[in-house]
Amino acid sequence: MEQATQAPTPTAPGDRALYELAQDVSRRLVTEVAVLPNSVRVGRELSDRYDVLIYFGAGLDAGRGVQQIADATDTTVTRDDQHDSEGHVTSVWIEARAHVRGVAVYASALTHPAEADELLQQTPAEDTAAESDTEVTQPLPTVSTGPGDVVIPAVIPVIPLAAKASGQEAGE
């Protein structure tokens, strides 16, 4: 009995070269960091180019891994606070985005807010610290200005006592 098979679609030489370039970028980055990622993905979604997604997992060490990728790619680390329904920060995504040899690289980790604060703490240089002592800044508001937080006081009609007293005398 013969089995119906279809010949595989050949991969264009350019596609293979782009894929291998992204693989090479991912391998080199992983060798440059002390914290090993939980996963490394090379793929493409909506473009013809492959990208590298490096996920370090959760926790302080995971955030350090993202910092090391940022240092290796000469980019900055960003944070994306995740809020609950009451507006409290419950977790923080630490991310670094860069382009290495034409390949987009995304590194991420999930951290607790206190861990993110520790990771992203920046000690000011001595010159900037001296300037900040004399710098005048505007105060930050201490109340929330969200639409759900606005309280509208009840309006109670006020009747002057003299008008009320004269109305009672007239028998009203």
C-alpha positions, 0 to 999 in steps of 0.5 A, spaced: 500 500 500 502 506 498 502 512 502 500 519 500 506 524 502 507 531 500 514 533 499 516 538 504 516 546 502 523 548 501 526 553 506 528 559 502 536 560 503 535 567 506 530 565 511 535 560 514 540 565 514 536 570 518 534 564 523 541 562 524 543 569 525 537 570 531 540 563 534 547 565 534 545 572 537 541 568 543 547 563 544 552 569 545 547 573 550 546 567 554 553 566 555 554 573 557 550 573 563 551 569 570 543 568 571 541 563 566 534 564 563 528 559 564 527 560 556 529 562 550 525 563 544 527 564 537 521 566 532 517 570 528 510 573 528 508 579 524 515 580 520 520 577 516 525 577 521 526 573 527 526 575 534 529 573 540 525 572 547 529 571 553 524 570 559 528 569 566 522 567 570 520 570 577 524 573 583 530 578 584 535 573 580 530 573 574 530 581 574 538 581 575 538 577 569 534 582 565 539 587 568 545 583 565 542 583 558 541 590 558 548 591 560 550 586 554 546 590 549 547 597 552 540 598 553 536 601 559 531 596 563 524 598 564 519 597 569 511 595 567 507 595 574 501 591 574 495 593 578 490 590 582 482 592 581 484 597 587 490 600 584 495 597 588 501 595 585 501 587 585 507 585 581 512 588 576 515 586 569 522 588 568 524 588 561 530 590 556 529 591 549 535 592 544 537 590 537 543 586 536 546 585 529 539 587 526 535 582 531 530 584 536 531 582 543 526 582 548 528 580 555 523 580 561 522 577 568 516 578 573 518 581 580 515 583 586 514 591 587 520 591 593 524 587 588 523 591 582 525 597 587 531 594 589 533 592 582 532 599 579 534 603 585 539 609 582 544 612 587 545 619 584 552 621 583 555 626 587 554 632 583 546 631 582 545 630 589 548 637 591 544 640 585 537 636 588 538 639 595 537 646 592 532 644 587 525 646 588 520 641 586 512 641 585 509 637 591 506 631 589 498 630 590 496 626 596 489 624 593 487 620 588 484 623 582 481 617 578 474 618 576 472 612 581 475 616 587 471 623 586 466 624 592 461 629 591 458 632 597 450 632 598 447 638 597 442 640 602 438 646 601 439 652 606 433 656 609 434 662 613 432 662 620 428 668 619 424 666 613 422 660 617 420 663 623 416 668 619 413 662 615 411 659 622 408 665 625 403 666 619 401 659 620 404 655 614 
